[in-house]
Amino acid sequence: MKPIHLSALAVMAVFYLAYFTKMILQRRKGIRTDQIGKGSKPKRVLVTEILMKIATYAIVAAEIVSIICDLRAWKSPLAWAGIGIAALGVLVFIAAMATMRDSWRAGIPERDRTVLVTTGIYRISRNPAFLGFDLMYLGLLLAFFNPLHLLFALFAAVLLHLQILQEEKFLTDAFGEAYAQYRRHTGRYFIL
């Protein structure tokens, strides 16, 4: 394997190692992090969460196949820039998890109440974890572009966005005016 392939796999490994380590550490504290598609949520929420989970697993497979088999439709000079964007996504994602501390959840919690986090990286993005996912997807797509990879990346990005919209409704209901004020000052993805 070439250095670019190894770099891409390393970026992915760090991302998912961070994600699963956080889940394990929270489980040891009695916190159920993965609440995606679980519980008696409204059907619309459950369907979106389940589709999002499928999309986020499917994109991993598409990325690995694209990297290992090097299915790039063209050899892009942007490949290393893509690895850099993916690495930035990992850093944004890890910063989001660290800032959330024990309020971190995957999916909308049914009974498990958390605090509204508006500090750290959450001062510049209401959804930095999702932004981290999207940056990783975009970066790896640039590095190892092929039409199938593009389809999976778009599917995952759309489902993550639909999940954000559902979480915004949940946060509005849960935190009321505090969340409304936060929304007025902080963009969904970026500060603007």
C-alpha positions in Angstrom: 0.0 0.0 0.0 1.1 3.5 -0.7 1.4 6.2 2.0 -1.8 7.9 0.9 -3.7 4.6 1.5 -2.1 4.1 4.8 -2.8 7.7 5.8 -6.5 7.4 4.9 -6.9 4.2 6.9 -5.1 5.8 9.8 -7.4 8.8 9.8 -10.4 6.5 9.8 -8.9 4.3 12.5 -8.4 7.4 14.8 -11.9 8.6 14.1 -13.7 5.3 15.0 -11.3 4.5 17.8 -12.2 7.8 19.4 -15.9 7.2 18.8 -16.0 3.7 20.3 -13.6 4.6 23.2 -16.0 7.4 24.2 -18.9 4.9 24.1 -17.0 2.4 26.3 -15.9 5.0 28.8 -19.5 6.3 29.2 -20.9 2.7 29.4 -18.6 2.2 32.4 -20.2 5.2 34.1 -23.7 3.7 33.4 -24.4 6.1 30.5 -26.0 4.6 27.4 -24.4 6.6 24.6 -25.9 4.8 21.6 -29.5 5.7 21.6 -29.9 5.6 17.8 -33.1 3.9 16.8 -33.9 2.7 20.3 -36.9 3.4 22.6 -40.4 4.5 22.0 -39.7 7.6 20.0 -42.0 8.8 17.2 -41.8 6.6 14.2 -40.4 9.5 12.0 -37.5 9.9 14.5 -36.8 6.1 14.7 -36.8 5.7 10.9 -34.4 8.6 10.4 -32.1 7.3 13.2 -32.1 3.8 11.8 -31.4 5.0 8.2 -28.7 7.3 9.6 -27.1 4.3 11.4 -27.2 2.3 8.1 -25.8 5.2 6.2 -22.9 5.7 8.6 -22.0 2.0 8.5 -22.4 1.8 4.8 -20.1 4.8 4.1 -17.3 3.1 6.2 -17.5 0.1 3.9 -17.5 2.3 0.8 -14.5 4.3 2.1 -12.5 1.1 2.9 -13.2 -0.4 -0.5 -12.3 2.8 -2.2 -9.1 3.1 -0.3 -8.0 -0.6 -0.4 -9.0 -1.2 -4.0 -8.2 2.4 -5.0 -11.3 2.8 -7.2 -10.6 6.4 -7.9 -12.4 7.4 -11.1 -9.4 9.7 -11.6 -6.1 10.2 -9.8 -6.7 13.6 -8.2 -4.0 16.0 -7.2 -6.4 16.8 -4.4 -5.9 13.4 -2.8 -3.5 14.7 -0.1 -5.7 17.7 0.5 -8.6 15.3 1.0 -6.6 13.4 3.6 -6.0 16.8 5.3 -9.7 17.6 5.3 -10.6 14.2 6.7 -8.0 14.6 9.4 -9.5 18.0 10.2 -12.9 16.3 10.5 -11.4 13.9 13.0 -10.0 16.8 15.1 -13.4 18.6 15.0 -15.2 15.4 16.0 -12.9 14.6 18.9 -13.1 18.2 20.1 -16.9 17.9 20.0 -16.9 14.7 22.1 -14.4 16.1 24.6 -16.5 19.3 25.0 -19.7 17.4 25.6 -18.1 15.2 28.3 -20.9 13.0 29.7 -23.6 14.8 27.8 -22.4 13.1 24.6 -25.1 10.9 23.0 -25.6 9.3 19.6 -29.2 9.7 18.8 -32.0 11.5 20.7 -32.2 10.4 24.3 -35.6 9.2 25.4 -35.3 9.6 29.2 -31.6 10.4 29.6 -31.4 14.2 30.2 -28.2 16.1 29.6 -27.1 19.7 29.8 -27.0 22.1 26.9 -23.4 22.6 25.9 -22.6 25.9 24.3 -18.9 26.3 25.2 -15.7 25.2 23.4 -16.2 24.2 19.8 -19.9 24.5 20.3 -19.5 28.3 20.3 -18.7 28.2 16.6 -20.9 25.3 15.6 -24.1 23.8 17.0 -23.3 20.5 15.4 -19.5 20.0 15.4 -19.7 16.2 15.7 -21.8 16.0 12.6 -19.5 18.5 10.9 -16.6 16.3 11.8 -18.4 13.3 10.1 -19.1 15.4 7.0 -15.5 16.7 6.7 -14.2 13.1 7.0 -16.6 11.9 4.3 -15.8 14.8 2.0 -12.0 14.5 2.5 -12.0 10.8 1.8 -14.2 11.3 -1.2 -11.8 13.8 -2.6 -8.9 11.5 -1.9 -10.5 8.4 -3.4 -13.3 9.6 -5.6 -15.5 7.2 -7.4 -19.2 7.3 -8.2 -20.2 4.6 -5.7 -18.3 6.4 -2.9 -20.0 9.6 -3.9 -23.5 8.0 -3.6 -22.7 6.6 -0.1 -21.2 9.9 1.1 -24.3 11.9 -0.1 -26.6 9.3 1.5 -24.8 9.6 4.8 -24.6 13.4 4.7 -28.3 13.8 4.0 -29.2 11.4 6.8 -26.9 13.2 9.2 -28.6 16.5 8.3 -32.1 15.0 8.8 -30.9 13.8 12.2 -29.7 17.3 13.0 -33.2 18.7 12.2 -34.8 16.2 14.6 -32.3 17.0 17.3 -33.0 20.7 16.9 -36.7 20.0 17.6 -35.7 17.9 20.6 -33.4 20.5 22.0 -36.0 23.3 21.5 -38.5 21.2 23.5 -35.9 20.3 26.2 -34.2 23.6 26.7 -36.6 26.2 25.4 -35.4 29.8 25.3 -31.8 28.9 26.2 -31.6 26.8 23.1 -33.4 29.4 21.0 -30.9 32.1 22.1 -28.0 29.7 21.3 -29.5 29.1 17.8 -29.6 32.8 17.2 -25.9 33.2 17.9 -24.4 30.0 16.6 -24.8 28.5 13.1 -25.9 25.0 12.5 -22.6 24.0 11.0 -20.5 27.1 11.3 -20.7 30.4 13.2 -22.5 32.2 10.5 
